Amino acid sequence: MQIFSSSLLGIDVSENSIQLLALDKNRAINLCARFPFKANHGDEVANIIVVLKNAIDELKITIKRAALSLSYSAIIHKTVSLPCALDERALENFLMLNLEKYVGISVDQVSFDYCRTVENVINLIAVRKERIAKCLAIFKAVKLKPMCIDIDAFALVRAIHFLYAPTDPLVVINVDYGNVLTCVMDQRNLLHVHKDFIDDQELSDNLAQHIAHDWQICLASYHPTHLILSGAHLINKNLNELNLSVNRPVTIANPMKRDAVHLVSAAAELAPAMVIALGLALRRFDGY
């Protein structure tokens, strides 16, 4: 397998594993792998570095640019209406002066980014600088160049758009070990995000019920037409009962379904776990 050094390595660090995915210039997958943590690893930077170094060595990865994601629960996400039309420089100055009012944290303690949605309205994202510092420490320790630090929910929606190009509202639920990330999207717009932290045994015992509950909450407000599931906890899970309780089409996301995938069939079993990593790898391309 040839892994082009110009690719971008998407690194999804979940509760009990690291998922790695890269795309070639035609947006076909040319690297897909999952490496588990040892039991009770916590979310310690040192353990992440050890597993990531071993993965890079084992796969002989020559890719240097990489993307990591933060949990949506670790950020502050606000929609801000601006007082008047501002160019980019004036907008940045405005945010530097008013950031604490919007996020409740001093400007010297956070990093922030934004994007315009409509005229005079922005989506503002802020995160404590120590969280960014941990990500940068991981990049440095494994000798990777940080292209971006993304958000798991944004990467999830980006991947689903790439795979399915939805036009109607749909719900995407990513089920990892210990947490459930629920997003509502309309085309490429993220309409709603919610993250629950759930005891792993409880989640295993009541997986279908948790998914159906989150679906019903989204159904009441957004009227989605489809439910798409992803996440490591869905590997080898039979969720046929959900089709009855949801009463809408239910799909388990599969990044391997595209025609130009350069992978052996054994990688297909990893498919549900690789969706956020795919969303990170897509940052290589303009428009994603």
HUTAJO-V977019 format. One record per residue. N is the residue number from 0. OMEGA is omega as a letter, one per 40 degrees, with the letter a starting at -180 (none if undefined). NEAR is the number of other C-alpha atoms within 12 Angstrom. Layout:
# HUTAJO-V977019
N&OMEGA&NEAR  N&OMEGA&NEAR
This chain:
# HUTAJO-V977019
0&i&15  1&i&19  2&a&27  3&a&23  4&i&22  5&a&22  6&i&34  7&a&40  8&i&46  9&a&48  10&i&53  11&i&46  12&a&43  13&a&39  14&a&34  15&a&30  16&i&35  17&i&39  18&i&43  19&i&43  20&i&51  21&a&48  22&i&38  23&a&29  24&i&20  25&i&18  26&i&31  27&a&28  28&i&42  29&i&35  30&i&41  31&a&44  32&i&36  33&a&37  34&a&33  35&i&27  36&i&27  37&a&17  38&i&11  39&a&12  40&a&19  41&i&17  42&a&24  43&a&22  44&a&25  45&a&20  46&i&26  47&a&35  48&a&30  49&a&23  50&a&31  51&i&39  52&i&25  53&i&20  54&i&28  55&i&32  56&a&15  57&a&14  58&a&22  59&a&18  60&i&33  61&i&26  62&a&34  63&a&25  64&a&30  65&i&42  66&i&41  67&i&46  68&i&42  69&i&36  70&i&35  71&i&29  72&a&25  73&a&22  74&i&32  75&a&28  76&a&30  77&i&25  78&a&21  79&i&27  80&a&21  81&a&24  82&i&15  83&i&14  84&a&17  85&i&19  86&a&14  87&a&16  88&i&11  89&i&15  90&i&27  91&i&20  92&i&14  93&a&23  94&i&32  95&a&24  96&a&15  97&a&20  98&a&31  99&i&20  100&a&15  101&a&25  102&i&26  103&i&18  104&a&21  105&a&21  106&a&23  107&a&17  108&a&20  109&i&26  110&a&27  111&i&32  112&a&26  113&i&23  114&i&20  115&i&22  116&i&17  117&a&13  118&i&16  119&i&19  120&i&20  121&i&26  122&a&26  123&i&28  124&i&31  125&i&37  126&i&37  127&a&25  128&a&20  129&i&18  130&i&27  131&a&29  132&i&20  133&i&24  134&a&37  135&i&27  136&i&22  137&i&32  138&a&31  139&a&20  140&a&22  141&i&29  142&i&21  143&i&30  144&a&27  145&i&31  146&i&28  147&i&28  148&a&38  149&i&40  150&a&36  151&a&42  152&i&43  153&i&41  154&i&41  155&a&51  156&i&47  157&a&37  158&a&40  159&i&47  160&i&35  161&a&31  162&a&28  163&i&27  164&a&18  165&i&26  166&i&16  167&i&20  168&i&29  169&i&39  170&i&51  171&i&50  172&i&49  173&a&46  174&i&42  175&i&39  176&i&30  177&i&25  178&i&32  179&i&42  180&a&41  181&i&42  182&i&43  183&a&43  184&i&37  185&a&27  186&i&23  187&a&28  188&i&27  189&a&28  190&a&26  191&i&30  192&i&32  193&i&27  194&i&25  195&i&26  196&a&21  197&i&21  198&a&18  199&a&20  200&i&14  201&i&16  202&i&23  203&a&23  204&a&14  205&a&17  206&a&33  207&i&30  208&i&20  209&a&30  210&a&37  211&i&31  212&i&21  213&i&34  214&a&39  215&i&24  216&a&22  217&a&30  218&a&24  219&a&14  220&a&16  221&i&22  222&a&21  223&a&32  224&a&26  225&i&33  226&i&39  227&a&44  228&i&46  229&i&43  230&a&45  231&a&39  232&a&37  233&i&33  234&i&26  235&i&16  236&i&22  237&a&15  238&a&26  239&a&16  240&a&18  241&a&30  242&i&21  243&a&14  244&a&21  245&i&30  246&i&18  247&i&22  248&i&21  249&a&30  250&i&28  251&a&41  252&a&40  253&i&32  254&a&46  255&a&34  256&a&23  257&a&19  258&a&14  259&a&17  260&a&24  261&a&26  262&i&28  263&a&17  264&a&13  265&i&12  266&a&25  267&a&26  268&i&27  269&a&35  270&a&36  271&a&39  272&a&47  273&a&51  274&i&53  275&i&54  276&i&51  277&i&53  278&i&44  279&a&46  280&i&49  281&i&44  282&i&38  283&a&28  284&i&22  285&a&9  286&i&10  287&none&22
